[in-house]
Every structure is written in C-alpha cells, then in structure tokens.
C-alpha cells in the first residue's frame, strides 16, 4: 500500500507541479511513510512508559515524604494519578498551567512544607525524565495541593 502511495506521489508531482521524479523515488516515499508510522508508534509507547514511570515515582516520593502507604486500587489514588497525568501532559506539550494563582505558592509552601518537598522532588523527577525545564511555581502549587489531598485522605483512613 505504501509503495502505491509513493507511485501516486511521483505521478502527482509531475501532474501538479510539472516536476518529473524518477520512478524509483516511489520507494523512498514509501519508506518515509513506513518510517513515519513506526516513529509515531514508538513515541506513543515511550509516552506511556514515561507516564507510568512518573506516576509511580511521584507516588513513591509522596509515600516516603509523607510517611503513608497509598492504596493503588483506591479512588483517591486514581484521582491523584489522573492529576499527575494532566500535569505531565501539560509539561510535555509545553503548555504550563496559567491560573493566576502563582501568588499562593509561597503561602501554601510555608503552610505545607512536606507537600512542598514532595512537589520539589517530583518536579526534579519530571524534569530529568522528560528533559524539560523546571516546573513553574504554579505547576508546583498544583502538585502540592494534590499531594496534600491524597496525604490527608490516606491519613484519615489510617
């Protein structure tokens, strides 16, 4: 199928642009199509691997810093993991959160130092794994709030 598309592209270049390509170019075009499909699949697979690694790594940081054990089958964990995935998606796409709440960062950091330490460690883990700049204070604030929520919910269930 890819080879047929390559042949169509060679014919289309002549018809549309008046450019005559050697018929063997169809093979190169077909290989480009195949390579593109494989590369997209590899990127999706790598992203899934990164998300799993980061969600588990950040959860482990929370458990260590907050002195809790998170039940991976609980609703609270599912909610936490979902928020971490949203964070990873935003950071990966280069679209940081912009909620105008950055001014709350220092207050929340002071009020919840253990959650702030979790957010800092998680930020470094994300930065290293995804090869991205450091998280903004607003992203760290988002993370602190969710770390604090899961910690309080797990502690309340004791």
N, C-alpha and C positions, 0 to 999 in steps of 0.2 A: 504494500500500500504506500509506504513512504517513497519507494522508487517511482511509483506512478505520479505521486505529488511532485517529485523532483522533475520528472519529464514535463509535467504540466507547467511548472515554473519556468523551465527553459523555453518552452513554446510561448508562454505568456510574456516573457521578457522581450522576445522578438516582436510579438504582436503589439504589445502595449508601448514599449519604449524604442522599438526598432533596433534593439541590441541583440546581436547574434552570439549566443553562447555555444560552446562545444557541447555536443550531446552527452559527453562524459561528465559534464557538470551536474547532471541529474543525480549521479551517485553521491557527489559531495553534498548536494542539497538534502538528499535522503538521509545521509549520515548526520547532518546537522539537526534534522528533525528528530531522529532517534536519540541523539545526544541530549537535546533539549528536554525530551520526555524523561530520560533517565535522571538528569540533573535535578529536575523538579521533584521527582520521587525521592531522591536522596536528601534534598533539602527538607521535605516534609518529614522524613524519617528522622533526620537529625534534630528537627524542632521538637518532635515528640520525645526524643531521648533527652534533650535539654530540659524540657518542661518537667518530665518525671524526675530527673536528677535534682533540679532546683526545688521542686515542691518537697521532695523527701529531705533534701539537705536543709531547707529552711525550717521544716517541721522538727528536725533533729536539733537544730540550733535553739528553737523555742523550748523544746523539752529540756535541753541542757541548762539554758539560762534561767528558765522559769521553774525548774525543778518539778516538772509534771510529766505525765505519760499521756500522749494523745491517742485515743482510740481511732484507728484508721477507718473503722467501719461506722463511725458516728456521723450524725448530721452536722455537728459543729466542725468536724474535720472537713467534710465535703464542702461546707461553706467557706472555710479558711482556704482550702486548696483552690477553690474557684477564684477567690480574690487574688491569690498569688498568681494564678494563671493569667488573670486580667492584667496584673502588674507586668508580668513577663511579656505579654503581647504588646503592651504599650511601649515598654523599654525596647523590645526588639524592633518595633516599627519606627522608633524614633519620635513617637508622639507622647511626650510625658503628660501626666495629669496637669490640668490647669484649672484648679477650683478656687483660686484666690484665697486659699486657706494657709498659705505658707507662713503667715504671721503666727499661727497657732503652734508651729513646730517647736519653738523654744519652751513654750508653756507645757506642752504635752511631754516633751523630753525631760523636763525637770520633774513633772508630776509622776512619770512612769519610767524611771531610769533603767529598769531591767528590760522593759519593752523597747526602749531606745537602743540599748546594747544589742538586742536581737536584730533590730532593724539595721543597725550599722554592720553587723556581721553578715546578715542576709544580703545587704547592698554589695558588700565586697564579693560575696559568692556569685551573685548575679553578674557583677562587673567582670570578673575573671572568666566565668563560663561563657558568657555571651560576647565577650570582648567589646564592651560598651563603656562609655564614660560613667562616672559615678552617678548614682541616683540623685535626683534633686531632693531638697528638703521636703518638698510636697509629696514626693513618692515615698520617702522615708516616713513621713507623717501617716500616710495611708497604711503603710505596713505596720507601724506602731499600733495604730488603732485596732487592726485585725489581730495582731499578736496579743494585745491586751484582752480583746474579746475572747479569743479561744482560751487563753490562760485563765481568765476569770470563770468561764463556763466549766472548764475541766476541774478547776479547784473547787467550785461549788458542788460538783457531783462527788468529789472526794473519793 
